[in-house]
């Protein structure tokens, strides 16, 4: 377990901020602005300006689309710009993506896969996608298989 006494979590996500508040020992920095309801996050100019002033050690980033040729993409222009700034301010970037978003495209560019140090994909990602994405300039990590529910009898 990471020693939390020096860990500060900065987030623009309302649900993520709520989760951090429920963990003892973590410091929370809310990247604020107007909350965009469909994202449950702040991605306006105020949030972008706040991120531009940060030195981020490790950024965990979600993407709406990941393509080995086109990189990371998004559908919301403000969210895409916010994530582009995150990429530019982060020492290390780990992108988290679901299977339905792999080898897809979106209208707005976040950045090339070379800017992503680690791409975390689901445990059941087909091997041909793992190979293709690995050749695109990032380390691809498959998540562990989720634990099976324990059957309980009455």
C-alpha positions in Angstrom: 0.0 0.0 0.0 1.3 3.5 -0.8 2.1 5.7 2.1 -0.7 8.3 1.8 0.8 11.0 4.0 2.5 12.6 1.0 -0.2 11.8 -1.6 -2.3 14.5 -3.0 -5.1 13.6 -5.5 -6.1 16.3 -7.9 -9.3 15.7 -9.8 -11.9 17.5 -11.9 -14.3 14.6 -11.4 -17.1 15.0 -8.8 -17.4 11.2 -8.2 -13.6 10.8 -7.9 -13.4 13.6 -5.4 -16.2 12.0 -3.4 -14.3 8.7 -3.4 -11.1 10.4 -2.2 -12.9 12.2 0.6 -13.9 8.8 1.9 -10.3 7.6 2.2 -8.3 8.5 5.2 -4.9 10.1 4.8 -5.3 11.4 1.2 -5.2 15.1 0.4 -7.7 16.3 -2.2 -7.2 19.2 -4.6 -10.4 19.8 -6.5 -9.8 21.2 -10.0 -12.9 23.3 -10.2 -15.0 25.4 -12.5 -18.5 24.8 -13.8 -19.5 21.2 -13.5 -20.6 19.7 -16.9 -23.5 17.5 -15.9 -23.1 14.8 -18.5 -19.4 14.4 -17.5 -19.9 15.0 -13.7 -16.6 17.0 -14.1 -15.2 20.5 -14.5 -13.6 21.0 -18.0 -14.2 24.7 -18.6 -11.5 27.4 -19.0 -11.1 27.8 -15.2 -10.3 24.1 -14.9 -7.9 24.2 -17.8 -6.1 27.2 -16.3 -5.8 25.4 -13.0 -4.2 22.4 -14.6 -1.8 24.6 -16.6 -0.3 25.7 -13.3 0.3 22.1 -12.0 3.3 19.8 -12.1 1.6 16.4 -12.2 3.6 13.4 -11.3 1.2 10.7 -12.5 -2.0 11.3 -14.4 -4.7 8.6 -14.8 -6.7 9.5 -17.8 -9.9 8.0 -19.4 -10.4 8.2 -23.2 -13.5 7.8 -25.3 -11.5 6.3 -28.2 -8.1 4.7 -28.6 -6.6 4.1 -31.9 -3.1 2.7 -32.7 -2.9 5.1 -35.6 -4.9 8.2 -34.3 -4.1 8.0 -30.6 -6.5 9.1 -27.9 -9.7 10.9 -28.8 -12.8 12.3 -27.3 -16.3 13.5 -28.2 -16.7 16.5 -25.9 -14.5 19.4 -27.2 -14.0 21.0 -23.7 -13.2 17.6 -22.1 -10.7 16.8 -25.0 -8.9 20.2 -24.5 -8.8 19.6 -20.7 -7.2 16.2 -21.3 -4.7 17.6 -23.8 -3.5 20.0 -21.2 -3.3 17.2 -18.7 -1.0 15.3 -21.1 1.3 18.3 -21.4 1.6 18.8 -17.6 2.1 15.2 -16.6 5.4 13.3 -16.0 3.7 10.0 -16.4 0.3 9.2 -18.0 -1.7 6.0 -17.5 -4.7 5.7 -19.8 -7.6 3.5 -18.8 -9.9 2.2 -21.5 -12.8 -0.3 -21.9 -12.8 -2.9 -24.7 -15.5 -1.1 -26.7 -13.3 2.0 -27.1 -10.2 0.1 -28.5 -9.4 0.8 -32.1 -12.1 3.3 -32.4 -12.0 7.0 -33.3 -13.6 10.2 -32.1 -13.8 13.6 -33.7 -11.5 15.4 -31.2 -7.8 14.5 -30.7 -6.4 14.3 -27.2 -2.9 13.1 -28.2 -0.8 10.3 -29.8 -0.3 7.1 -27.9 3.4 7.9 -27.6 2.4 10.4 -24.9 0.9 7.6 -22.9 3.3 5.6 -20.8 0.9 2.8 -19.9 -2.4 1.8 -21.5 -4.6 -0.3 -19.2 -7.0 -2.5 -21.1 -9.5 -5.2 -19.9 -8.3 -8.7 -19.1 -10.3 -10.1 -22.0 -8.7 -7.9 -24.7 -8.0 -10.0 -27.8 -4.3 -10.7 -28.3 -4.3 -9.1 -31.8 -5.4 -5.7 -30.2 -2.7 -6.1 -27.5 -0.1 -6.5 -30.2 -1.3 -3.7 -32.4 -1.5 -1.2 -29.5 1.9 -2.3 -28.2 3.5 -1.4 -31.5 2.0 2.1 -31.3 4.6 3.3 -28.8 3.0 2.6 -25.4 3.2 -0.2 -22.8 0.0 -2.1 -22.8 -1.1 -3.7 -19.5 -4.1 -6.1 -19.3 -6.1 -5.7 -16.1 -6.5 -8.7 -13.8 -9.7 -10.7 -14.2 -12.3 -9.5 -11.7 -12.8 -11.9 -8.8 -15.7 -14.3 -9.2 -18.6 -13.7 -6.7 -18.7 -16.1 -3.8 -21.9 -18.1 -3.8 -23.7 -18.0 -0.5 -26.4 -20.5 0.5 -29.2 -20.1 2.8 
